[in-house]
């Protein structure tokens, strides 16, 4: 597998069964992607999955470890899309994972009446971008800030692509939670599960995981909090079980 000058191979799992191409010049995946993949209720025997804002393909690759169902992904940045395609081939997942290069807002026209059982997304978190951030690195800016899309566009697109009764899961920041709930309900995605992720027990939550059901009834289940580090500054058992 060819690697470019700024690229490296990282293992996705400690058993070294899967690898992913990463680069120091673009946004590498973090715990957010791992949490999203494990939080999502994956169809096992029937159904299809779509991942929006796929980046280098980390979420589809992680999910492919636990389901054999087909997974489509969409990424707007050519460099990241190319990395995802090569990682898929590296792990021999071409028969299961299909990556698309383009703008997610165009997907409803592409798929038309073809709907998905699960739509996942790890979108840009910040709705504004300073000149300093914008000029720092174009790849990082697009990954972190709503430059090429917006929270509303992401949720509207997910709604159009999720079948009635299907699920949509998202990882985001807690300070956008009110916006997320309002937009989900507006676009007929009813929030059903919520989990807050904390760096430590004495810190504020910095990640939120939300599952919504297309045309679902009103009933929100709040899961126990998830802590990444314990008081000693080492990983918690629940995090180690999830990652390792």
FENTATA-V249544 format. One record per pair of residues at least 6 apart in sequence whose C-alpha atoms are under 8 Angstrom apart, sorted by the first residue. I is the first residue (numbers start at 1). GAP is how many residues later the second one is. Records with the same first field share a line. If there is no record, write none. Layout:
I->GAP / GAP
This chain:
1->85 / 89
3->18
6->17 / 18 / 19
7->14 / 15 / 16 / 17
8->13 / 14 / 15
9->10 / 11 / 12 / 13
10->9 / 10 / 11 / 12
11->6 / 7 / 8 / 9
12->6 / 7 / 8 / 50
13->6 / 230 / 231
14->230
18->73
19->68 / 71 / 72
20->38 / 64 / 67
21->35 / 62 / 63 / 65 / 66
22->6 / 34 / 61
25->112 / 114
26->54 / 111 / 113 / 114
27->112 / 113 / 116
28->28
29->27 / 29
32->90 / 139 / 175
33->25 / 26 / 89 / 138
34->25 / 28 / 209
35->136 / 174
36->23 / 84 / 85 / 86 / 133 / 134 / 135 / 173
37->22 / 23 / 25 / 26
38->25 / 204
39->130 / 170
40->80 / 129 / 171
41->77
42->7 / 21 / 24 / 25 / 76
43->6 / 24 / 26 / 74 / 75
44->22 / 23 / 24 / 25
45->23 / 24
46->23
47->22 / 23 / 69 / 70 / 71
48->21 / 22 / 23 / 68 / 69 / 70
49->20 / 21 / 22 / 23 / 67 / 68 / 69 / 70 / 71
50->21 / 22 / 23 / 66 / 68 / 69 / 70
51->8 / 9 / 20 / 21 / 22 / 23 / 68 / 69 / 70
52->21 / 22 / 23 / 52 / 67 / 68 / 69 / 70 / 71 / 102
53->20 / 21 / 22 / 23 / 51 / 68 / 69 / 70
54->6 / 19 / 20 / 21 / 67 / 68
55->20 / 22 / 25 / 26 / 29 / 88
56->24 / 25 / 26 / 27 / 28 / 31
57->16 / 24 / 26 / 27 / 28 / 30 / 31 / 42
58->26
60->11 / 12 / 13 / 37
61->27 / 36
64->7 / 32 / 33
68->28
69->27
70->25 / 26 / 27 / 28
71->25 / 26 / 27
72->25 / 26 / 27 / 28
73->24 / 25 / 26 / 27
74->25 / 26 / 27 / 28 / 29 / 30
75->6 / 24 / 25 / 26 / 27 / 28 / 29
76->25 / 26 / 27 / 28
77->24 / 25 / 62
78->23
81->18 / 19 / 20
84->15
85->14
88->6 / 9
104->50 / 53
105->48 / 49 / 52
107->50 / 54
108->49 / 52 / 53
111->50
114->47
115->45 / 46 / 47 / 48
116->45 / 46 / 47 / 50
117->45 / 46 / 48 / 49 / 50
118->44 / 48 / 49 / 50 / 51
119->39 / 42 / 43 / 48 / 49 / 50
120->48 / 49 / 50
121->48 / 49 / 50
122->48 / 49 / 50
123->20 / 21 / 28 / 31 / 47 / 48 / 49
124->18 / 19 / 20 / 21 / 22 / 26 / 27
125->19 / 20 / 21 / 47 / 48
126->18 / 19 / 20
127->18 / 19 / 23 / 24
128->17 / 18
129->12 / 16 / 17 / 18
133->8
134->7
141->6
142->6
151->29
152->31
155->28 / 29 / 32
156->27 / 28 / 31
158->10
159->9 / 28 / 29 / 30 / 55
162->6 / 52
163->51
164->49 / 50 / 51
165->48 / 49 / 50 / 51
166->47 / 48
167->44 / 45 / 46 / 47
168->21 / 43 / 44 / 45 / 46
169->40 / 41 / 42 / 43
170->39 / 40 / 41
171->36 / 37 / 38 / 39
172->35 / 36 / 37
173->33 / 34 / 35
174->22 / 31 / 32 / 33 / 34
177->31
181->10
184->6 / 7 / 28
185->6
188->26 / 27 / 28
189->23 / 24 / 25 / 26 / 27
190->22 / 23 / 24 / 25 / 26 / 27 / 28
191->19 / 20 / 21 / 22 / 27 / 28 / 29
192->18 / 19 / 20 / 21 / 26 / 27 / 28 / 29
193->17 / 18 / 19 / 27 / 28 / 29 / 30
194->14 / 15 / 16 / 17 / 26 / 27 / 28 / 29
195->13 / 14 / 15 / 27 / 28 / 29 / 30 / 31
196->9 / 10 / 11 / 12 / 13 / 27 / 28 / 29 / 30
197->8 / 9 / 10 / 11 / 12 / 28 / 29 / 30 / 31
198->6 / 7 / 8 / 9 / 27 / 28 / 29 / 30
199->6 / 7 / 28 / 29 / 30
200->27 / 28 / 29 / 30 / 31
201->26 / 28 / 29 / 30
226->12
227->9 / 11 / 12
228->7 / 8 / 10 / 11
229->6 / 7 / 10
230->6
